[in-house]
Structures are given as structure tokens and as C-alpha cells.
Amino acid sequence: MSSPIETLQERTGTADESPRVLGVAENETDDVLDALASDTSRSLFRTLYDEPGTPSEIADRCDTSVQNVHYHVSNLKDAELIEPVETVYSSKGNEMTVYGPASDPIVLVGDRDLEPRLQQSMADVVTGLGLIGFASLFVQWGAEKLATATAGDGVLAPASPNAGPVSGTNAVARFVFEVIEPGLLFFCLCLTVLGIAALLVDGQA
């Protein structure tokens, strides 16, 4: 079992997940498939997608020995499937490496000509989602700041429980700020617009 210090120690490192496209005829792909050949290595790999962990934590999750984990971690690292994302210290002061997935998703491609285009397309998608997510956080922050700044005028801020009858404007404000998360709404709307655009482009192709 992990010590309390291992468990409670704040984790700041995260896996640098990015798309990885592999051609089926490449030697690199053989290394990846070999590293994932055993049930234990696949179980270990899957658990790191749930949450990065130290070898001792991984051993607990996969119900195996730390020595066995070190063996499979070495193979997965050599195949560039996982990577160190952070260093933490045990209750005895021992330095421990936290591992996480090195890429997400991993795609096997049989067409050599398609591989670079697919790699670029996936990178564009990940970048686009990241930008939308950042913009959504900004929208959420801006909405909350606006609600705080106007809390006293009864126009945009949610109505007080002790206030009189709720006007139409206050009812909308209550719905926007208490029922709907503006940032989440913005994110969903952006995804909807992108989905519709993709369908239109695909229909014209």
C-alpha cells in the first residue's frame, strides 16, 4: 500500500498527451505492439490513463509486484508509450518517479501517404479543442466577474431569496448564473458549430 505521504502529496505533474500516428509497416509499430503483448503490460498501460502513478502505486492497482512493474515500465518507456511526468518523495525520503501516458490517442495507419495528413489533422483537432477550452474558461470567469460586479443592482445577478417577485430579467439572470454554466454552454455551442461545419464540408466533398 502507498504511504499516507505518497497518497496526500500534491501532484502537479501531468502527462504531456498528444496524438501519435503509427504506420503498420514501421519498426516503431513493432516495438509498440511488443511492449503491449502481455496482459500485465496492457493493464499497467490502461491504469496510467486513469491516473499517473509511481511504480508502487501501479503495483497496487494491477495487483502485481513492484519488480514486475519496473520490468514492464521499462518496456513501455522504450516504446515511448509512457514517460516520467513528475518526481515525488516517499515518507522515507526516497525519490520516486511518477509515470503517465506519452500520447493520446494512438492510431495505426496502413496507408503511408495518409499518415502525415492524419497526424496533422489530429494535431489540429487537439489544438482547436484546447483553444476552445481556454476560451470557455475565460467566458466562465468573465460571467462570474460580471455577476459579482452587478450583484447590487438586481439586473444581472441572481435574485436574493428574500427579494420580492422575480422579474423577467432576474429570472433569466438566475437561470444563466445558477442553472447553466456559461463556460460549459459556450464550449458546447462551439462544438456544435464545428460539428455542423464538418458535416457541411464532408457533404460537399
C-alpha positions as CSV (number, residue, x, y, z in Angstrom):
1,M,0.0,0.0,0.0
2,S,1.1,3.6,-0.6
3,S,2.1,5.5,2.4
4,P,-0.1,8.5,3.6
5,I,2.6,10.9,2.4
6,E,2.6,9.3,-1.1
7,T,-1.1,9.5,-1.2
8,L,-1.6,13.0,0.1
9,Q,1.4,14.6,-1.6
10,E,0.2,17.2,-4.1
11,R,0.6,16.1,-7.6
12,T,1.5,18.9,-10.1
13,G,2.8,16.9,-13.0
14,T,0.6,15.8,-15.8
15,A,1.2,13.6,-18.8
16,D,2.0,15.5,-22.0
17,E,-0.6,13.7,-24.0
18,S,-0.6,14.3,-27.8
19,P,-1.7,12.3,-30.8
20,R,0.6,9.6,-32.1
21,V,0.2,8.1,-35.6
22,L,2.0,4.9,-36.4
23,G,2.3,3.2,-39.8
24,V,1.7,-0.5,-39.6
25,A,4.9,-1.3,-41.6
26,E,7.2,0.7,-39.4
27,N,9.7,-0.8,-36.9
28,E,8.4,1.6,-34.3
29,T,5.0,0.0,-34.5
30,D,6.6,-3.4,-33.8
31,D,8.2,-2.1,-30.7
32,V,4.8,-0.7,-29.5
33,L,3.0,-4.0,-30.2
34,D,5.7,-6.0,-28.4
35,A,5.6,-3.7,-25.4
36,L,1.8,-4.3,-25.1
37,A,1.9,-8.0,-25.8
38,S,1.3,-9.2,-22.2
39,D,-1.8,-8.8,-20.2
40,T,0.1,-7.2,-17.4
41,S,1.7,-4.5,-19.6
42,R,-1.7,-3.7,-21.1
43,S,-3.3,-3.5,-17.6
44,L,-0.4,-1.2,-16.4
45,F,-0.8,1.0,-19.5
46,R,-4.6,1.3,-19.0
47,T,-4.3,2.3,-15.4
48,L,-1.9,5.1,-16.2
49,Y,-4.6,6.7,-18.4
50,D,-6.9,6.7,-15.4
51,E,-4.2,8.4,-13.3
52,P,-0.4,8.7,-13.4
53,G,1.4,6.8,-10.6
54,T,4.6,5.7,-9.1
55,P,5.7,2.0,-9.6
56,S,4.4,1.1,-6.1
57,E,1.0,2.7,-6.8
58,I,0.8,0.9,-10.2
59,A,1.7,-2.4,-8.5
60,D,-1.2,-1.9,-6.0
61,R,-3.6,-1.1,-8.8
62,C,-2.6,-4.0,-11.0
63,D,-2.1,-6.5,-8.1
64,T,1.4,-7.3,-9.1
65,S,4.9,-6.9,-7.7
66,V,6.9,-3.7,-7.9
67,Q,9.7,-5.6,-9.6
68,N,7.3,-6.8,-12.3
69,V,6.1,-3.2,-12.7
70,H,9.6,-1.9,-13.2
71,Y,10.1,-4.5,-16.0
72,H,7.0,-3.5,-17.9
73,V,7.6,0.2,-17.3
74,S,11.0,-0.1,-18.8
75,N,9.5,-1.8,-21.9
76,L,6.7,0.8,-22.2
77,K,9.2,3.6,-21.9
78,D,11.5,2.2,-24.6
79,A,8.4,2.0,-26.9
80,E,7.6,5.7,-26.0
81,L,4.2,4.7,-24.7
82,I,4.7,6.2,-21.2
83,E,7.0,8.8,-19.8
84,P,8.0,10.4,-16.5
85,V,5.7,13.2,-15.6
86,E,6.8,14.1,-12.1
87,T,9.1,13.2,-9.2
88,V,7.8,12.8,-5.7
89,Y,9.3,11.6,-2.4
90,S,8.2,8.8,0.0
91,S,7.9,9.1,3.7
92,K,11.5,7.8,4.0
93,G,12.7,10.5,1.6
94,N,13.2,8.2,-1.3
95,E,12.8,9.8,-4.8
96,M,10.1,8.2,-6.9
97,T,9.2,8.8,-10.5
98,V,5.5,9.3,-11.5
99,Y,4.7,7.9,-14.9
100,G,1.9,8.8,-17.3
101,P,0.9,8.1,-20.9
102,A,3.1,9.8,-23.5
103,S,0.4,10.1,-26.2
104,D,-3.3,10.0,-26.6
105,P,-4.7,8.8,-28.9
106,I,-2.5,6.2,-30.6
107,V,-3.6,5.4,-34.2
108,L,-2.4,2.7,-36.5
109,V,-2.4,3.6,-40.2
110,G,-1.9,1.3,-43.2
111,D,-1.6,4.0,-45.9
112,R,1.8,5.7,-45.9
113,D,0.5,8.7,-47.8
114,L,-2.3,9.2,-45.3
115,E,-0.1,9.1,-42.2
116,P,1.3,12.6,-42.3
117,R,-2.1,14.1,-43.2
118,L,-3.8,12.2,-40.4
119,Q,-1.1,13.3,-37.9
120,Q,-1.6,17.0,-38.9
121,S,-5.4,16.7,-38.7
122,M,-5.3,15.1,-35.3
123,A,-2.8,17.8,-34.1
124,D,-5.2,20.5,-35.4
125,V,-8.2,18.9,-33.6
126,V,-6.3,18.7,-30.3
127,T,-5.1,22.3,-30.7
128,G,-8.6,23.5,-31.6
129,L,-10.2,21.8,-28.6
130,G,-7.5,23.3,-26.3
131,L,-8.2,26.8,-27.6
132,I,-12.0,26.3,-27.2
133,G,-11.4,25.0,-23.7
134,F,-9.3,28.0,-22.8
135,A,-11.9,30.4,-24.3
136,S,-14.6,28.6,-22.3
137,L,-12.7,29.2,-19.1
138,F,-12.4,32.9,-20.0
139,V,-16.1,33.1,-20.7
140,Q,-16.9,31.5,-17.3
141,W,-14.5,33.8,-15.5
142,G,-15.9,36.8,-17.2
143,A,-19.5,35.8,-16.5
144,E,-18.7,35.3,-12.8
145,K,-16.9,38.6,-12.6
146,L,-19.9,40.3,-14.2
147,A,-22.3,38.7,-11.8
148,T,-20.2,39.8,-8.8
149,A,-19.8,43.4,-10.1
150,T,-23.5,43.8,-10.6
151,A,-24.7,41.9,-7.6
152,G,-26.2,45.1,-6.1
153,D,-28.3,46.4,-9.0
154,G,-30.6,43.4,-9.3
155,V,-30.2,43.3,-13.1
156,L,-27.6,40.6,-14.0
157,A,-27.0,39.0,-10.6
158,P,-29.2,36.1,-9.4
159,A,-32.1,37.3,-7.3
160,S,-31.9,37.2,-3.5
161,P,-34.0,34.5,-1.8
162,N,-35.6,37.3,0.3
163,A,-36.3,39.6,-2.6
164,G,-39.8,40.3,-3.8
165,P,-41.3,38.9,-7.0
166,V,-38.7,37.9,-9.6
167,S,-38.8,40.0,-12.7
168,G,-38.3,38.6,-16.2
169,T,-34.7,39.9,-16.3
170,N,-33.8,38.5,-12.9
171,A,-35.4,35.1,-13.9
172,V,-33.1,35.0,-16.9
173,A,-30.1,36.0,-14.8
174,R,-30.9,33.3,-12.2
175,F,-31.2,30.7,-15.0
176,V,-27.9,31.8,-16.6
177,F,-25.8,32.1,-13.5
178,E,-27.3,29.3,-11.3
179,V,-28.6,26.7,-13.7
180,I,-26.3,27.0,-16.7
181,E,-22.6,27.3,-16.6
182,P,-21.8,30.0,-19.2
183,G,-18.4,28.5,-19.9
184,L,-19.8,25.0,-20.5
185,L,-22.6,26.4,-22.6
186,F,-20.0,28.3,-24.7
187,F,-17.9,25.1,-25.1
188,C,-20.9,23.0,-26.2
189,L,-22.1,25.7,-28.7
190,C,-18.6,25.8,-30.2
191,L,-18.5,22.0,-30.6
192,T,-22.0,22.1,-32.2
193,V,-20.9,24.7,-34.7
194,L,-17.7,22.8,-35.5
195,G,-19.7,19.6,-36.0
196,I,-22.2,21.3,-38.3
197,A,-19.3,22.8,-40.3
198,A,-17.6,19.4,-40.6
199,L,-20.8,17.8,-41.9
200,L,-21.3,20.6,-44.5
201,V,-17.7,20.2,-45.7
202,D,-18.0,16.4,-45.8
203,G,-21.2,16.7,-47.8
204,Q,-19.6,18.9,-50.3
205,A,-16.6,16.7,-50.7
